[in-house]
Amino acid sequence: MPALAVDAAATVAHAFTTCDAAARFPAAPLFAPAAVVAAAAAAADKPDVGAAAWSADLSSALYNVDGWGAPYFFVNDDGDIAVRPHGAATLPGQEIDLAKVVARAAGPSAGGGLGLPLPLLVRFPDVLRHRVESLNAAFDYAVRSTGYGGRYQGVYPVKCNQDRYVVEDIVEFGAPFGFGLEAGSKPELLLTMSCLVARGSPDALLVCNGYKDLEYVSLALIARTMGLNTVIVLEQEEELDIVVEASRRLDIRPVVGMRAKLRTKHAGHFGATSGEKGKFGLNAAQILSVVSKLKALGMLDCLQLLHFHIGSQIPTTALLADGVGEAAQIYCELARMGAAMRVIDVGGGLGIDYDGTHSAQTDMSVAYSLEEYAAAVVAAVGRVCDRKGVQHPVICSESGRALVSHHSVLVFEAFSASAPAANIDSATAYLLDELTDDCRNDYRNLMAAAVRGDFETCALYADQLKRRCAEQFKEGVLGLEHLAAVDGLCEIVARGMGVAERPRTYNINLSVFTSLPDMWAIEQQFPIIPIQRLQERPAIDGILSDLTCDSDGKVDQFIGGRHSLPLHELPSHGTRGYYLGMFLGGAYQEALGGLHNLFGGPSVVRVSQSDGPHCFAVTRAAPGPSCADVLRAMQHEPEVMFEVLKQRITDDGATAAALARAFGAMPYLSFGGSEVSLESSGMSSDSEGSAAGAAEDDDDEWEFMRGLTV
């Protein structure tokens, strides 16, 4: 390190009145360190007269909303995120302003709101309808334009989102297309059976995937007696024995499919379950063995479906066509062997463009449209079948992610943020005079290097100064005030050198583990942006930190390869509402979320397009799980807990009422000051005083919200 001659005993002059060094230190003749900092502060205070006015269009481009959001999400003229519920067919006046939805859902009842606590999951069933119709339209066009001899008849894999209303909507919206469901477990099979019996098309398929026991297979066979088109897909060769046994016991002839383990494989996280080493499916030898057993049993006519899965988020249509072509060859071979084949199930894999790049470079995007996907599947199946002289089969897909990802938005609030780098005032600056001689040497050398514009040497001295001071603090030589002064000085010098300021931390009223599990589990990235104020320049780089007591409870990776997110300054104290939205998260996140720190799920509203003044109507609303609910999920008994705690209460009942409200409230932070229903926790304070009376109106409000349906 260069050693500059300094007199450690000399007094260091200070002019750190209100220093801020956002600009580089200028290269100038040597002069007092105080003057250097003052000059940098003056440069930072100059307005950027060349800055262009910000606009909503610039925000849209910054966050690439048109890339990942089309055709459903856009930035409107008010600077809010808005929703086109019918995609590109949405008419003027039908767009839904998301910020207005949040205001309606979270606003106080006195102002016409529903008083729902955040975080808030907003569902748009109109978007879901459009996704179902678009998928079927894409395959219908591919079938008609190529002269394909079969038809498309898809199923929704309920594992992507088992919410009752999501499943019911898909069955209802898909009924004109004979759209069915796929189950992978016994409870999923029960819900698919019930929904298809109540709302489904008589032609809809019920595909039974997953590992199976006798009870699962028996349930699937019983579904056939109810008029459902149930197909039991063999994931393992030994499952055939279970199917045969259950069929004989119940005297019900099964319809069987098998899952082939293809050699086609794609790279990346989502391709890990594909290829010869995939988790599921039968290899070539096992397929031949199953055919042989079925033939010996006189049941080869029961084999009617071939299923396969290349992997989620298939990146290109070239890879898709390769895998579908391989599977079609197997399908034709099974038909040649005498099986009564009629359906080829191409599984999942229809991808979502999470980052809006329309590329195949990462797991976050795909390089094709919905129409191109359908065309590639139909062409690959038709080409192989024509070559083999086999009748074109019904094409089925299990495109769950593509159906439900767009239909919901998770809205949450940033309630505080770390402070920007502090300036050094004159009182703090004089603490630097009290440093030991060796630290003062480093300090003076640091400032001398800054004046010369020798930024590399500057960084070395800054690091040495901080380390030396830290050691002396541990030895009790320096105080906490000295550490703060040195840290502030080094921060100012770093900014003067042009070092980018570290992202500020925005604290969000959310649990990443509950609501964004794929973000921490597999580093999945979802679009996250402010839902309002987009006509203002987002001048701060921030990362997000959740409520949990876990260092992994953060979001510091964003689409586009960014390690921070452009954000705005939070509203002034006393003004609520800096809301962020997480988009394209309608698949998997709700079912995968846990209860880390006992934070439960969000409040939920269903919003449909209407002809009202705000173009939307809330058709269903429900608050998220209360503290009592999440405690019960972990085998605690909130009612007993409440009675135990109440024994220690000595006042007239106000404390008991407050305690009961705590059990009934959601676990997240509350900034509105509104009270929640005691009834929602299953408890009563036994108080007839003012506290109980104050909660009476809130009881009515919560009961209204819990039962709100149209």
Backbone hydrogen bonds, N-H to C=O, Kabsch-Sander energy under -0.5 kcal/mol:
donor,donor_aa,acceptor,acceptor_aa,energy
4,L,2,P,-0.7
8,A,6,V,-0.8
10,A,7,D,-1.4
13,A,11,T,-0.6
17,T,15,A,-1.9
19,C,424,I,-1.1
25,F,496,G,-2.1
28,A,26,P,-0.7
28,A,451,V,-1.5
35,A,32,A,-0.6
36,V,32,A,-1.5
37,V,33,P,-2.0
38,A,34,A,-2.3
39,A,35,A,-2.6
40,A,36,V,-2.2
41,A,37,V,-2.4
42,A,38,A,-2.2
43,A,39,A,-2.1
44,A,40,A,-2.1
45,D,41,A,-1.5
46,K,42,A,-0.6
46,K,43,A,-0.9
49,V,47,P,-1.6
51,A,48,D,-1.8
59,S,55,S,-1.7
60,S,56,A,-2.4
61,A,57,D,-2.0
62,L,58,L,-2.5
63,Y,59,S,-2.5
64,N,61,A,-0.6
65,V,60,S,-2.1
67,G,64,N,-0.6
68,W,64,N,-1.8
69,G,65,V,-2.7
70,A,66,D,-0.6
72,Y,69,G,-2.1
73,F,69,G,-2.3
74,F,82,A,-1.9
76,N,74,F,-0.6
76,N,80,D,-2.8
79,G,76,N,-1.9
81,I,531,I,-2.3
82,A,74,F,-3.1
83,V,96,I,-2.7
84,R,72,Y,-3.4
87,G,84,R,-1.9
89,A,86,H,-1.5
90,T,87,G,-1.8
94,Q,91,L,-2.2
96,I,83,V,-2.5
97,D,95,E,-0.5
98,L,81,I,-2.3
98,L,96,I,-0.6
99,A,81,I,-0.6
101,V,97,D,-1.6
102,V,98,L,-2.3
103,A,99,A,-2.1
104,R,100,K,-2.2
105,A,101,V,-2.7
106,A,102,V,-3.2
107,G,103,A,-1.4
111,G,108,P,-1.3
112,G,109,S,-1.6
113,G,108,P,-2.5
114,L,104,R,-1.9
115,G,107,G,-2.4
116,L,105,A,-2.8
120,L,411,V,-2.8
121,L,603,S,-3.5
122,V,120,L,-0.6
122,V,409,V,-3.0
123,R,121,L,-0.6
123,R,605,V,-3.1
124,F,407,H,-2.9
127,V,124,F,-0.8
128,L,124,F,-1.6
129,R,125,P,-2.5
130,H,126,D,-2.1
131,R,127,V,-2.2
132,V,128,L,-2.3
133,E,129,R,-2.7
134,S,130,H,-2.5
135,L,131,R,-2.3
136,N,132,V,-2.0
137,A,133,E,-2.3
138,A,134,S,-2.4
139,F,135,L,-1.8
140,D,136,N,-2.4
141,Y,137,A,-2.5
142,A,138,A,-2.0
143,V,139,F,-2.6
144,R,140,D,-2.4
145,S,141,Y,-2.8
146,T,142,A,-1.2
147,G,143,V,-0.8
148,Y,143,V,-1.8
153,Q,395,I,-2.8
155,V,397,S,-2.5
156,Y,180,G,-2.0
158,V,156,Y,-0.8
158,V,182,E,-2.0
160,C,157,P,-2.0
161,N,158,V,-1.0
167,V,163,D,-2.5
168,E,164,R,-2.7
169,D,165,Y,-2.2
170,I,166,V,-2.3
171,V,167,V,-2.3
172,E,168,E,-2.5
173,F,169,D,-3.5
174,G,170,I,-2.1
175,A,171,V,-0.9
175,A,172,E,-0.6
177,F,174,G,-1.7
178,G,175,A,-1.6
179,F,174,G,-2.4
180,G,154,G,-2.6
181,L,205,L,-1.8
182,E,156,Y,-2.4
183,A,207,V,-2.6
189,L,185,S,-2.2
190,L,186,K,-2.3
191,L,187,P,-2.1
192,T,188,E,-2.2
193,M,189,L,-2.5
194,S,190,L,-2.2
195,C,191,L,-2.2
196,L,192,T,-2.5
197,V,193,M,-2.3
198,A,194,S,-2.0
199,R,195,C,-2.7
200,G,195,C,-0.6
200,G,196,L,-1.3
204,A,201,S,-1.5
205,L,178,G,-0.6
206,L,229,N,-2.4
207,V,181,L,-2.1
208,C,206,L,-0.5
208,C,231,V,-2.9
209,N,183,A,-3.0
209,N,207,V,-0.8
217,V,213,D,-2.4
218,S,214,L,-2.5
219,L,215,E,-2.2
220,A,216,Y,-2.1
221,L,217,V,-2.2
222,I,218,S,-2.4
223,A,219,L,-1.8
224,R,220,A,-0.8
224,R,221,L,-0.7
225,T,221,L,-0.9
225,T,222,I,-0.8
226,M,222,I,-0.7
226,M,223,A,-0.8
227,G,224,R,-1.5
228,L,223,A,-1.8
229,N,204,A,-0.8
230,T,228,L,-1.9
231,V,206,L,-2.6
232,I,255,V,-2.5
233,V,208,C,-2.2
233,V,231,V,-0.7
234,L,232,I,-0.5
234,L,257,G,-2.7
235,E,233,V,-0.6
239,E,236,Q,-1.2
240,L,237,E,-1.6
241,D,238,E,-0.7
242,I,238,E,-0.9
243,V,239,E,-2.2
244,V,240,L,-2.5
245,E,241,D,-2.3
246,A,242,I,-2.7
247,S,243,V,-2.5
248,R,244,V,-2.0
249,R,245,E,-2.3
250,L,246,A,-2.3
251,D,247,S,-1.1
252,I,247,S,-1.6
256,V,302,C,-3.2
257,G,232,I,-2.7
258,M,305,L,-1.6
259,R,234,L,-2.3
260,A,258,M,-0.6
260,A,307,H,-3.0
261,K,282,L,-3.0
262,L,260,A,-1.0
266,H,310,I,-0.5
271,G,268,G,-1.1
272,A,269,H,-1.7
274,S,271,G,-1.7
275,G,264,T,-0.8
278,G,275,G,-1.7
281,G,235,E,-0.9
282,L,259,R,-3.0
287,I,283,N,-2.5
288,L,284,A,-2.1
289,S,285,A,-2.0
290,V,286,Q,-2.4
291,V,287,I,-2.2
292,S,288,L,-2.2
293,K,289,S,-2.3
294,L,290,V,-2.6
295,K,291,V,-2.2
296,A,292,S,-2.2
297,L,293,K,-1.8
298,G,295,K,-1.0
299,M,294,L,-3.3
300,L,294,L,-0.6
302,C,299,M,-1.9
303,L,300,L,-1.1
304,Q,256,V,-2.8
304,Q,302,C,-0.8
305,L,256,V,-1.2
306,L,343,V,-2.0
307,H,258,M,-3.1
308,F,345,D,-1.6
312,S,270,F,-1.0
314,I,349,G,-2.0
320,L,316,T,-1.7
321,A,317,T,-2.9
322,D,318,A,-1.9
323,G,319,L,-2.3
324,V,320,L,-2.9
325,G,321,A,-2.4
326,E,322,D,-1.9
327,A,323,G,-2.4
328,A,324,V,-2.7
329,Q,325,G,-1.6
330,I,326,E,-1.6
331,Y,327,A,-2.6
332,C,328,A,-2.5
333,E,329,Q,-2.1
334,L,330,I,-2.4
335,A,331,Y,-2.1
336,R,332,C,-2.2
337,M,333,E,-1.7
338,G,335,A,-1.2
339,A,334,L,-2.0
340,A,300,L,-0.9
340,A,303,L,-0.6
341,M,339,A,-1.7
342,R,304,Q,-2.7
343,V,304,Q,-2.1
344,I,394,V,-2.6
345,D,306,L,-3.5
345,D,343,V,-0.5
346,V,344,I,-0.7
346,V,396,C,-2.9
351,G,349,G,-0.6
354,Y,352,I,-1.5
354,Y,364,M,-1.2
355,D,364,M,-1.5
365,S,362,T,-1.0
367,A,315,P,-2.7
373,Y,369,S,-2.1
374,A,370,L,-2.1
375,A,371,E,-2.3
376,A,372,E,-2.0
377,V,373,Y,-2.1
378,V,374,A,-2.5
379,A,375,A,-2.3
380,A,376,A,-2.0
381,V,377,V,-2.3
382,G,378,V,-2.5
383,R,379,A,-2.3
384,V,380,A,-1.7
385,C,381,V,-2.4
386,D,382,G,-2.3
387,R,383,R,-1.8
388,K,384,V,-2.0
389,G,385,C,-1.0
390,V,385,C,-2.5
394,V,342,R,-2.9
395,I,151,R,-3.0
396,C,344,I,-2.5
396,C,394,V,-0.6
398,E,347,G,-2.2
400,G,398,E,-1.7
403,L,399,S,-1.0
404,V,400,G,-2.2
405,S,401,R,-1.8
407,H,404,V,-0.8
408,S,405,S,-0.6
409,V,122,V,-2.1
410,L,582,M,-2.3
411,V,120,L,-3.4
411,V,409,V,-0.6
412,F,580,L,-2.3
414,A,578,Y,-2.5
415,F,413,E,-0.7
415,F,507,N,-2.1
416,S,507,N,-1.0
418,S,505,T,-2.5
425,D,423,N,-0.6
429,A,425,D,-2.5
430,Y,426,S,-1.7
431,L,428,T,-1.3
432,L,429,A,-1.8
433,D,430,Y,-1.1
434,E,431,L,-1.4
435,L,432,L,-1.2
440,R,436,T,-2.7
441,N,437,D,-2.3
442,D,438,D,-1.8
443,Y,439,C,-2.3
444,R,440,R,-2.7
445,N,441,N,-2.5
446,L,442,D,-2.3
447,M,443,Y,-2.1
448,A,444,R,-2.4
449,A,445,N,-2.3
450,A,446,L,-1.8
451,V,447,M,-2.2
452,R,448,A,-1.8
453,G,449,A,-0.8
453,G,450,A,-0.6
454,D,449,A,-2.3
455,F,453,G,-1.6
458,C,454,D,-2.2
459,A,455,F,-2.2
460,L,456,E,-1.6
461,Y,457,T,-2.4
462,A,458,C,-2.3
463,D,459,A,-2.1
464,Q,460,L,-2.3
465,L,461,Y,-2.8
466,K,462,A,-2.2
467,R,463,D,-2.3
468,R,464,Q,-2.6
469,C,465,L,-2.4
470,A,466,K,-2.1
471,E,467,R,-2.1
472,Q,468,R,-2.1
473,F,469,C,-2.1
474,K,470,A,-2.0
475,E,471,E,-1.4
476,G,473,F,-1.3
477,V,472,Q,-2.4
478,L,472,Q,-1.0
483,L,479,G,-1.6
484,A,480,L,-2.3
485,A,481,E,-2.2
486,V,482,H,-2.5
487,D,483,L,-2.8
488,G,484,A,-2.5
489,L,485,A,-2.3
490,C,486,V,-2.6
491,E,487,D,-2.0
492,I,488,G,-2.2
493,V,489,L,-2.5
494,A,490,C,-2.3
495,R,491,E,-2.2
496,G,492,I,-2.3
497,M,493,V,-1.6
498,G,495,R,-1.2
499,V,494,A,-2.5
504,R,541,D,-2.6
506,Y,504,R,-0.6
506,Y,543,I,-3.2
507,N,416,S,-2.8
507,N,505,T,-0.6
508,I,506,Y,-0.5
508,I,545,S,-2.8
509,N,413,E,-2.7
510,L,508,I,-2.0
512,V,510,L,-0.5
515,S,511,S,-2.6
516,L,512,V,-1.9
519,M,516,L,-1.4
520,W,516,L,-0.9
521,A,517,P,-2.3
522,I,518,D,-1.7
524,Q,518,D,-2.3
529,I,581,G,-1.8
531,I,579,Y,-2.1
534,L,79,G,-2.7
536,E,533,R,-1.6
539,A,537,R,-1.3
540,I,567,L,-2.5
542,G,540,I,-0.6
542,G,565,L,-2.2
543,I,504,R,-2.2
544,L,555,V,-2.3
545,S,506,Y,-2.6
546,D,553,G,-2.8
547,L,510,L,-2.5
550,D,548,T,-1.4
553,G,550,D,-1.9
554,K,552,D,-2.3
555,V,544,L,-2.7
558,F,562,R,-2.8
561,G,558,F,-0.8
562,R,558,F,-0.7
562,R,559,I,-0.5
565,L,542,G,-3.2
567,L,540,I,-3.5
575,T,572,S,-2.2
576,R,574,G,-0.6
579,Y,577,G,-0.5
580,L,412,F,-3.0
581,G,529,I,-2.9
582,M,410,L,-2.8
583,F,527,P,-2.7
583,F,581,G,-0.6
585,G,408,S,-0.6
586,G,405,S,-1.6
588,Y,160,C,-4.3
589,Q,587,A,-1.3
592,L,588,Y,-2.3
593,G,589,Q,-1.4
594,G,513,F,-1.5
598,L,595,L,-2.9
599,F,596,H,-1.5
600,G,598,L,-0.6
603,S,119,P,-2.5
604,V,622,A,-2.9
605,V,121,L,-2.4
606,R,620,R,-2.6
607,V,123,R,-2.9
607,V,605,V,-0.5
608,S,617,A,-2.5
610,S,615,C,-1.4
615,C,612,G,-1.1
617,A,608,S,-2.4
619,T,606,R,-2.4
619,T,617,A,-0.8
620,R,606,R,-1.0
621,A,708,L,-0.9
622,A,604,V,-2.4
627,C,665,A,-2.9
628,A,663,F,-2.5
630,V,626,S,-2.2
631,L,627,C,-2.0
632,R,628,A,-2.3
633,A,629,D,-1.7
634,M,630,V,-0.7
634,M,631,L,-1.0
635,Q,632,R,-2.1
636,H,631,L,-2.3
641,M,637,E,-2.6
642,F,638,P,-2.7
643,E,639,E,-1.9
644,V,640,V,-2.3
645,L,641,M,-2.3
646,K,642,F,-2.3
647,Q,643,E,-0.9
647,Q,644,V,-0.7
648,R,645,L,-1.5
649,I,646,K,-1.4
657,A,653,G,-2.1
658,A,654,A,-2.1
659,L,655,T,-2.5
660,A,656,A,-2.4
661,R,657,A,-2.2
662,A,658,A,-1.8
663,F,659,L,-1.7
664,G,660,A,-1.7
665,A,661,R,-1.1
681,S,678,L,-1.4
682,G,678,L,-0.5
682,G,679,E,-1.2
683,M,678,L,-1.5
693,G,689,G,-1.9
694,A,690,S,-2.3
695,A,691,A,-1.0
696,E,692,A,-0.6
696,E,693,G,-1.0
697,D,693,G,-0.6
699,D,695,A,-2.2
700,D,696,E,-1.7
701,E,697,D,-2.0
702,W,698,D,-2.8
703,E,699,D,-2.6
704,F,700,D,-2.3
705,M,701,E,-2.2
706,R,702,W,-2.8
707,G,703,E,-1.5
708,L,705,M,-1.0
709,T,707,G,-0.6
710,V,619,T,-0.7
